[in-house]
Amino acid sequence: MATSSPAPPARERILATAFALFYAHGIRGVGIDRIIAESGVAKATFYKHFPAKDDLVLAYLDRVDEVWTGQLHDAAAAAGPDPAAQLVGAFDALGNACRRDGYRGCAFINAAAENPAGSRVHDRTLAHKEEVLSWLAGLARQAGAEDPEGLARTLTLLLDGGLASGALDARPDAPVAARAAAAALVSAAVD
């Protein structure tokens, strides 16, 4: 006799539903009623966990941050212990992201485009971008780059451009070109 696993807690069902819908249709394109219906929770349960839509959006962005940052760090670690190689290896996460079915670009860029500067959601997108920039600057420092902050800034622009290209034209060579450009930049910066 097969046993069924218990349903995830209501908060997790709401968040999982929002994750899929926000990414596929945009934050402003998905209403609370749809999330409530598709997650199978009562309206009171929804508002108990997320008093306002922006609270849910921030939880969604936290989840996206966990996933994307994990992918970046895993790709960098897979390149080996050399920080310069890790800077380039991080771009392998870009290739994996852009090949996903339903890929719509960077969730943070999308969220920033839908929310005004100074809003909690927009500020959360900026915080994520700053965290990635800081991490790359740390790797660039370890690699011996003369201008680690400048190299990190250039690499984040390249990452964001690759993410955008993957959504706009879906050309499979975009992640490869971004990785090759990152390799050239890193090589020039640390030699």
ROLOKOL-982051 format. One record per residue: x, y, z of N, C-alpha, C in turn. Coordinates in steps of 0.1 Angstrom, whole numbers, padded with zeros to 4 digits, always signed. Example, Ala and Ser with C-alpha at 12.3 -4.5 7.8 and 13.67 -1.06 7.14 Angstrom:
<rs>
+0132-0057+0078+0123-0045+0078+0132-0033+0078 +0128-0022+0071+0137-0011+0071+0129+0000+0079 
</rs>
This chain:
<rs>
+0008-0012+0000+0000+0000+0000+0009+0012+0000 +0007+0021-0009+0014+0034-0011+0010+0044-0001 +0019+0051+0005+0015+0062+0014+0018+0075+0007 +0009+0084+0009+0010+0097+0003+0017+0106+0013 +0025+0115+0007+0032+0125+0016+0022+0136+0020 +0023+0142+0031+0014+0152+0035+0016+0165+0026 +0005+0172+0024+0006+0184+0016+0015+0194+0023 +0023+0202+0015+0032+0212+0021+0023+0222+0029 +0030+0228+0039+0022+0238+0047+0017+0249+0037 +0006+0256+0042+0000+0266+0034+0009+0277+0029 +0018+0282+0038+0027+0293+0033+0036+0288+0022 +0041+0276+0023+0049+0270+0012+0041+0269-0001 +0029+0264+0000+0020+0263-0012+0018+0276-0019 +0015+0286-0011+0013+0300-0016+0026+0305-0023 +0037+0303-0016+0050+0308-0022+0053+0300-0035 +0051+0287-0035+0055+0279-0047+0046+0284-0058 +0033+0286-0056+0024+0291-0066+0028+0304-0071 +0031+0313-0062+0035+0327-0066+0048+0326-0074 +0057+0318-0070+0070+0317-0077+0067+0313-0092 +0059+0303-0094+0056+0299-0108+0049+0310-0116 +0038+0316-0109+0030+0325-0116+0037+0339-0119 +0044+0344-0108+0051+0357-0110+0061+0356-0121 +0069+0345-0121+0079+0344-0131+0073+0342-0145 +0063+0335-0146+0057+0332-0160+0049+0344-0165 +0042+0352-0156+0033+0362-0161+0036+0376-0156 +0046+0377-0147+0049+0390-0142+0042+0393-0129 +0048+0401-0120+0043+0403-0107+0030+0411-0108 +0029+0421-0116+0016+0429-0117+0006+0422-0125 +0010+0412-0133+0001+0404-0141-0007+0393-0134 -0003+0391-0121-0010+0380-0114-0016+0386-0101 -0029+0384-0100-0036+0389-0088-0036+0379-0076 -0039+0385-0065-0040+0377-0053-0050+0366-0054 -0062+0369-0060-0072+0359-0061-0068+0347-0069 -0060+0349-0079-0055+0337-0087-0045+0329-0078 -0036+0336-0071-0027+0328-0062-0034+0320-0052 -0044+0326-0046-0053+0319-0036-0059+0307-0042 -0065+0309-0053-0072+0298-0060-0063+0287-0064 -0051+0290-0070-0042+0280-0075-0034+0273-0063 -0033+0280-0052-0025+0274-0041-0035+0266-0032 -0048+0268-0034-0058+0260-0026-0059+0264-0012 -0057+0277-0009-0058+0281+0005-0070+0291+0006 -0074+0293+0018-0085+0303+0021-0079+0317+0021 -0087+0326+0017-0082+0340+0017-0076+0344+0031 -0083+0340+0041-0078+0344+0055-0064+0338+0057 -0062+0326+0052-0049+0319+0054-0039+0327+0046 -0042+0331+0034-0033+0338+0026-0028+0351+0033 -0038+0359+0038-0035+0371+0045-0028+0370+0058 -0030+0358+0064-0023+0355+0077-0008+0354+0074 -0004+0348+0063+0010+0347+0059+0016+0359+0052 +0007+0365+0044+0012+0376+0036+0002+0388+0036 +0003+0397+0046-0007+0407+0048-0009+0416+0036 +0001+0417+0027+0000+0426+0015+0007+0418+0004 +0004+0421-0009+0010+0415-0020+0025+0417-0020 +0029+0429-0017+0044+0431-0017+0051+0422-0007 +0045+0418+0004+0051+0409+0013+0053+0395+0006 +0044+0391-0002+0046+0379-0010+0056+0381-0021 +0056+0392-0027+0066+0395-0037+0080+0395-0031 +0082+0400-0020+0095+0400-0013+0099+0386-0009 +0090+0378-0005+0093+0364-0002+0097+0356-0015 +0090+0359-0026+0093+0353-0039+0107+0357-0043 +0110+0370-0042+0124+0374-0045+0135+0368-0036 +0131+0366-0024+0141+0359-0015+0143+0345-0020 +0133+0338-0024+0134+0325-0029+0142+0325-0042 +0139+0334-0051+0147+0335-0064+0161+0337-0060 +0164+0346-0051+0178+0349-0047+0185+0336-0042 +0178+0328-0034+0184+0316-0029+0188+0307-0041 +0179+0305-0050+0181+0296-0062+0192+0302-0071 +0191+0314-0075+0201+0320-0084+0215+0321-0078 +0215+0326-0066+0228+0327-0059+0234+0313-0057 +0226+0304-0054+0231+0290-0053+0237+0285-0066 +0230+0288-0077+0235+0284-0090+0248+0291-0094 +0249+0303-0091+0261+0311-0094+0273+0305-0086 +0271+0303-0073+0281+0298-0064+0285+0283-0068 +0275+0275-0071+0278+0262-0076+0286+0261-0088 +0282+0270-0098+0290+0270-0111+0304+0275-0108 +0306+0285-0100+0319+0290-0097+0327+0279-0090 +0322+0272-0080+0329+0262-0073+0333+0250-0082 +0324+0247-0092+0327+0236-0102+0339+0240-0110 +0343+0252-0111+0355+0256-0119+0368+0254-0112 +0367+0250-0099+0379+0247-0092+0382+0257-0082 +0394+0256-0075+0397+0265-0064+0403+0278-0068 +0407+0280-0080+0413+0293-0085+0403+0303-0086 +0404+0315-0079+0394+0325-0079+0391+0331-0093 +0402+0332-0101+0400+0337-0115+0392+0327-0123 +0394+0314-0121+0386+0304-0128+0372+0304-0123 +0370+0307-0110+0356+0308-0105+0348+0320-0111 +0355+0331-0113+0349+0342-0119+0343+0339-0133 +0351+0331-0140+0346+0327-0153+0336+0316-0152 +0338+0307-0143+0330+0295-0141+0315+0299-0137 +0314+0310-0130+0301+0315-0126+0292+0317-0138 +0298+0320-0150+0290+0322-0162+0283+0309-0167 +0287+0297-0162+0281+0285-0166+0266+0285-0160 +0264+0292-0150+0250+0293-0144+0241+0300-0154 +0247+0309-0161+0240+0317-0171+0235+0308-0182 +0243+0299-0187+0239+0290-0197+0228+0280-0193 +0229+0275-0181+0219+0267-0175+0206+0274-0174 +0206+0286-0169+0194+0294-0167+0186+0297-0180 +0194+0301-0190+0188+0305-0203+0182+0293-0211 +0186+0281-0208+0181+0269-0215+0169+0263-0209 +0164+0269-0197+0153+0264-0190+0140+0266-0199 +0131+0257-0198+0118+0259-0205+0111+0270-0197 +0105+0279-0205+0097+0290-0199+0106+0301-0194 +0119+0302-0198+0128+0312-0193+0123+0326-0198 +0123+0335-0188+0118+0349-0191+0128+0359-0186 +0140+0356-0185+0150+0365-0180+0152+0366-0165 +0159+0376-0161+0162+0377-0147+0150+0382-0139 +0146+0374-0129+0134+0378-0121+0136+0391-0114 +0148+0394-0111+0151+0407-0104+0150+0419-0113 +0155+0418-0125+0153+0428-0135+0139+0430-0139 +0132+0419-0140+0117+0419-0143+0110+0426-0132 +0113+0423-0119+0106+0429-0108+0109+0444-0107 +0122+0448-0110+0126+0462-0109+0118+0470-0120 +0116+0464-0131+0109+0470-0142+0094+0473-0139 +0089+0464-0130+0075+0466-0127+0072+0474-0114 +0082+0478-0107+0080+0485-0095+0089+0498-0094 +0083+0508-0089+0090+0521-0089+0102+0521-0080 +0112+0529-0084+0124+0531-0076+0119+0536-0062 +0126+0531-0052+0123+0535-0038+0112+0526-0031 +0106+0517-0039+0096+0508-0033+0104+0497-0027 +0097+0490-0018+0104+0478-0011+0108+0468-0021 +0100+0465-0031+0104+0455-0041+0116+0460-0049 +0115+0472-0053+0127+0477-0061+0140+0477-0053 +0138+0481-0040+0150+0481-0032+0155+0466-0030 +0147+0457-0029+0151+0442-0028+0159+0438-0040 +0155+0443-0052+0162+0439-0064+0176+0445-0064 +0177+0457-0059+0190+0464-0058+0199+0457-0048 +0193+0452-0037+0201+0445-0027+0207+0432-0033 +0199+0425-0041+0204+0413-0047+0215+0416-0056 +0214+0426-0065+0224+0429-0074+0237+0434-0067 +0235+0441-0056+0247+0445-0048+0254+0433-0042 +0246+0423-0037+0252+0411-0031+0260+0403-0042 +0255+0402-0054+0263+0395-0064+0275+0403-0068 +0274+0416-0069+0285+0425-0071+0296+0423-0061 +0292+0423-0048+0302+0421-0037+0309+0408-0037 +0301+0397-0040+0307+0384-0041+0317+0383-0052 +0314+0389-0064+0323+0389-0075+0335+0397-0072 +0334+0408-0065+0345+0417-0062+0354+0410-0052 +0349+0402-0043+0357+0394-0034+0365+0383-0042 +0359+0377-0051+0366+0367-0060+0377+0374-0068 +0374+0386-0073+0383+0394-0081+0395+0398-0072 +0393+0402-0060+0404+0405-0051+0412+0393-0048 +0406+0382-0045+0414+0369-0043+0422+0366-0055 +0417+0369-0067+0424+0365-0080+0435+0375-0082 +0436+0386-0075+0447+0396-0077+0444+0406-0087 +0431+0409-0090+0428+0419-0100+0432+0433-0095 +0437+0441-0104+0442+0454-0100+0430+0463-0096 +0419+0462-0102+0407+0469-0099+0395+0459-0097 +0395+0453-0085+0385+0442-0083+0370+0447-0084 +0368+0459-0079+0354+0465-0080+0350+0467-0094 +0359+0473-0102+0357+0476-0116+0354+0463-0124 +0363+0453-0121+0361+0440-0128+0347+0434-0124 +0344+0434-0112+0331+0428-0107+0320+0436-0114 +0320+0449-0114+0309+0457-0121+0308+0453-0135 +0319+0452-0142+0318+0448-0156+0312+0434-0158 +0316+0425-0149+0311+0411-0150+0296+0410-0147 +0292+0418-0137+0277+0418-0134+0269+0424-0146 +0275+0434-0152+0268+0439-0164+0267+0429-0175 +0278+0421-0177+0278+0410-0186+0268+0399-0183 +0268+0396-0170+0258+0386-0165+0244+0391-0168 +0241+0403-0165+0227+0409-0167+0224+0409-0182 +0234+0413-0190+0232+0413-0204+0229+0399-0210 +0236+0389-0205+0234+0376-0209+0220+0371-0205 +0216+0374-0193+0202+0370-0188+0192+0377-0197 +0194+0390-0200+0184+0397-0209+0184+0391-0223 +0195+0388-0228+0196+0383-0242+0189+0369-0242 +0191+0361-0232+0184+0348-0232+0169+0349-0232 +0164+0360-0227+0149+0362-0227+0145+0369-0240 +0153+0378-0245+0148+0386-0257+0149+0378-0270 +0161+0372-0272+0163+0366-0285+0165+0351-0284 +0167+0346-0272+0168+0332-0269+0179+0325-0277 +0189+0332-0281+0200+0327-0289+0209+0318-0280 +0211+0306-0284+0219+0297-0275+0233+0301-0274 +0238+0310-0283+0252+0314-0282+0254+0325-0273 +0244+0331-0267+0246+0343-0258+0253+0339-0246 +0250+0328-0239+0257+0324-0227+0272+0321-0230 +0274+0315-0242+0287+0311-0246+0296+0324-0248 +0290+0333-0255+0296+0346-0258+0299+0354-0245 +0290+0354-0236+0292+0360-0223+0303+0354-0215 +0304+0341-0215+0314+0334-0208+0328+0337-0215 +0328+0337-0228+0341+0340-0235+0346+0354-0232 +0336+0364-0232+0340+0377-0228+0344+0378-0214 +0338+0371-0205+0342+0371-0191+0356+0366-0190 +0359+0355-0197+0373+0349-0196+0383+0359-0201 +0380+0367-0212+0389+0377-0217+0391+0388-0207 +0381+0392-0201+0381+0403-0191+0389+0399-0178 +0387+0387-0174+0394+0382-0162+0408+0380-0165 +0411+0375-0176+0425+0372-0180+0433+0386-0181 +0427+0396-0187+0433+0409-0188+0435+0416-0174 +0425+0413-0165+0425+0420-0152+0435+0414-0142 +0438+0401-0143+0446+0394-0133+0460+0390-0138 +0463+0393-0150+0476+0389-0155+0486+0401-0154 
</rs>
